[in-house]
Amino acid sequence: MIPSANSTPLSILRPPYQDHDRIPVTGGKQQLRESGRRPGSVLVWNLRNGPNAQDGEIVRDRPGGLPLIVVLPETTEKLGDAAFLRLLESVRPLGLLPFQEDPATQDLVAILRQPPEDLAAEVTDYLVWRGIPLDRETARLIRKTIALSAELRSISALSRSLYLSRRALGRRFLARGLPVPSHWLQFGRLLRVAIRLQSSEDSVLSVGYDLGYPDGFSMSNQMVRLTGYRPVEVRQFLGWEWLLEAWMKREADTGGLAPDLTEEFLANPAPRRQPLPSMRAVGRAVGDSERKAVG
């Protein structure tokens, strides 16, 4: 008998996001590497039976660009064990859902469509999670660039806002083997386009005008050049992490990343490994809370 998506702790939801587009994860990390990297996919971890070490390893080592939604156990509100919170933090979930035996597909889609509260911070945190080495100053510059992409259109304006000359700003990124500042600014704008397209029914043309592009054609060309995807595809494939992965891979392929970063990024599709909290402690916390609930 073939297991269903709601009978396994882990499942993948893929476009076009219908109930039959959810598939159970029974092949572990290999299955995620083969099918989990499709644009717009999301990994769902249902903790109705509590976490275990094997699932935790699979979730932690999932490919970059595959966001995670966690469905909390029924008694989570009674959990006081810090290991449970460390577990959730270590796997970097995109969103949390309250306990459901079988989470509704529309609830999962709603989380995917939800714009980040702080896009600049999310992008910077993702890069660190993904294994891109960022010192404090570089992280600050990237975060400011993504934040300023909401209103700035040129690298000259960006340099003035960062109180650096264009040459000095470029040298900082070049010295760290990262894409040039103008590409960060352009991608920040395109990321906002993607989020707007996914969270509204506005036309590509109106979104482009609102975000400072002279026309939809210019915006589409820039998106294809930087990421390889067109606006219509970005609207269909929900989420933004996969688009960031596509851009970074494009930069790696075209020499925008230093050779050592390119080798690391392309050879290791999973985020940097970090130790998980003790699953035994997490499982014990879940079990204790369940016994208290019964008592």
N, C-alpha and C positions, 0 to 999 in steps of 0.2 A: 504494500500500500504506500502510495506517495504521500509524504507529509504535507500538510497545508501550512500557509504562512502563519496562521494564528495558533498552530500547534507547536511551533518551535520558538525558542527565546529570541532568535535572530532572524530577521527577514529583510529583504531589499524591496523598496518601492521604486519603480522606474516609470518614466513617461510612457504613455499619456496619463498616468495616475488614475487608473480605474482599479476596481477591486481585484480583477484578474491580473493586474500588473505587479502584484506583490508576490514574491517568490521566497520560499523558505531557504535559509542558509544551512545547508547540511554538509557542504564541502569545505568548511573552514576557511582559512586564509587564501587557499588556492582559488576557491570560488569567488572570493571578493576581488582578487587580482584579475580574474578573467571577466567577470560581469559587473563588478561594483564600480568600475571606473567609467562607465557610460555617463555622459553628461546628464545632469539632472537627477541622478539616482540618490537615494538616501537609505542609510542603514537604520533599522528600527530594532531596539533592544528592549524587549518586554521583561521586566524584572518581577513578574507576578510570583515566580517561585524563588526569588532572591538571586543574587549574582553568584557565579561560580568562576573558578580560575580559568577554565578553558574558554568560556565566553569572553571573559575579561581580556585575555590575551588576543583573541580575534578582534575585539572591538578596538583595543589600543593600537594594534598593528594594521588597522584598515588602511587602504590606499588613500593618499592625499586626494582631495576633491570629493570625497564621499562623506557628507555630513552625517551626524548621528542624532537621532531622536530617541530619548529614553522614556519608557513608560514605567512609572514608579510602582513599587509594590503597594499593596492595599494599606499597609500599616506604616508607611513611610513617615507620616506626621508624628509618630511616636518614637522614631529612631533618634537616639541621642549620641550614637557612636560616631566619633569623628572619622573613623575609617571609611564609613559609607560616603561621607561628604568628600573625602580625599579621592575616593574611587571616581565619583562623578566628575570632579575637577580634572583628574588625570586623563579622562577619555574625551574631554572637551565637547559636551553635547551642544547641538544647535538649539535644542529645546527640550522641555520636560512636559510630559503629559501625566495627569493623575491616573490612578489605577483603572485599567480597563482590561477585561479578559481578551477582547479583540478590538484594538483601537480602530476607530472609523477612519477610512482613507481620507475623507475630507478634512479631518482634524490634522492629519499628517501634512496634507497639502497646505493647509492654512499656516502651519509653522514654517514651511518652506517659503511661502510667499511673504512672510513677515519681514519688513525691512529691519536691518540691524539698528539698535538704538544709537550706537556710536560706530559708524562704519570705519573710521580711521583706526580706532583702537582694535576693532575686530580683525582688520587686515594685518596690522602689526603683530597682534597675538598669534594669528594663524601662521605667519611667516616663521616666527620663533618655534611654534609647535611643529612646523614642517621641517625644521632643521636648518633654516637659513641663519647663519651666525650674524647677529646684529648687536653691536655695542650700543651703549645708551644713547650716544649722540646720533648715530645712524638711525636708530629706532625713532628718535624724536623727529628727525628730518622727514622720514617716511610718513610718520603719523601726521605731521603738519602738512605735508604735500597732499596726502589723501583728503585731509580735512579742507584744505584751501581749494581743492579741485571743484568744490561746490560753487565757487564764485570766480576763480581765476581761469584765464584762457591761455596765457603765454608764460614762457619760462622766465622772461624778463620780470613780469609781475610777481612770479613766484620768488625769484631771487630777492627782489626788494622786500617782500613780506617776510623773508627769512633773514634779512639783514646780511646777505652774502652776495658777492658778485657772481655772475653766471659761471665764470671760470672757477672760482673757489668752490661753488656748489658742485659743479661737474667733477672736480678733482676728488671731492669727498666720496662721491659714489664710485668713481673709477678706481680709487685706491682700495675699495672694499670689494671690487669685482662685481658690482651690481649694475643693473640697467641704468641708463642715463636719466637724469632728473626729468627731462621732457617726456619720457615714456611713462614714468610714474604719474606725472600729472595727467597725461592723456588717458592712461588706464583708469585712473581715479574717476575721470569724467565718464568713461564708458561703463564703469561699474555702477555708477549712479543711473545711467541710462538703462542698464539691465534690470536693476531693482525697480525702477519706475515702470518699465514695460511689464514686469511680472506682477506688480501689485496694483495695476490699473488697466483700464481698457482703452487708454489714450492711444492714438495712432502713433506710428513711428515718427511721422513728420512733426506732430505737435510736441512729442517728447524731445525731439532734437531741437526744435525752436526754443522750448522752455529751458533747455540746458545749454543754450548758447551756440548751437551749430547753425551754420547758414542755411542748411537744408538737410533732408534725410539722406540724400545720396552721399554727402560728405561724411556724415556720421557713420553710415553703413560701410563705406570704404575704409575709414579709420579702424572700425571694429574688426573687419576682415584682416586688415594688415597687421594689427597687433595680436589678435586672438585666433584668427582662422574661422570665426563664426559670424553669421549675419544676425541682425536684430530679430528677424522672425524666428530663428533658432533659439536665440537667447530668451525669447518670450516663452517658448515651448519647454525649455529645459530649466526648471525652477532651481533656485539657489544661486549663490555667487562663488562658492569655493571652487567649483569645477572650472569656472571662468578664469579665476586667478591661476589655477594650475595650467590652463591652456595658454595664458599669457606668458607665464614663466617658462613653459616648455618652448614657446615661440622664441623667447629671448635666448634660451639655451641653444636652440638650433641655429640662430642667426649670429651668435657670438656676443650677445648682450650680457651674458653671465661669464664670469671668469672660468677657465678650464676646470679648476678644482671644484667649484660650485656646480658646474654643469655635470661633471662626472657623478657627483654625489646626488644631485637632483634626479638625473635620468636613471641612474643605476638603482636608486632606492626610492621607490614610489610611496613608501610608508613614512610616516612622521618619525622624528627622532624618538628612540625608545627611552622611556622613563620608567622607573620601578613602580609597579602597582602596589597599593596598600594591601595588607594581608587579606586575602579573600576569606580566610578562615575567620578573621575578626569581623569582616563584613557580614558573612553568612551567619555568624553567631548573633550579631546585632539584629539581623532580620528575624532569626528564629526566636530570640528573646522577646522582641516586640510582639510577634505573633502569639506567643504563649501568654503574654500579658493581656493581649486583646481578648483571647479566649477566656482567661480567668476573670 
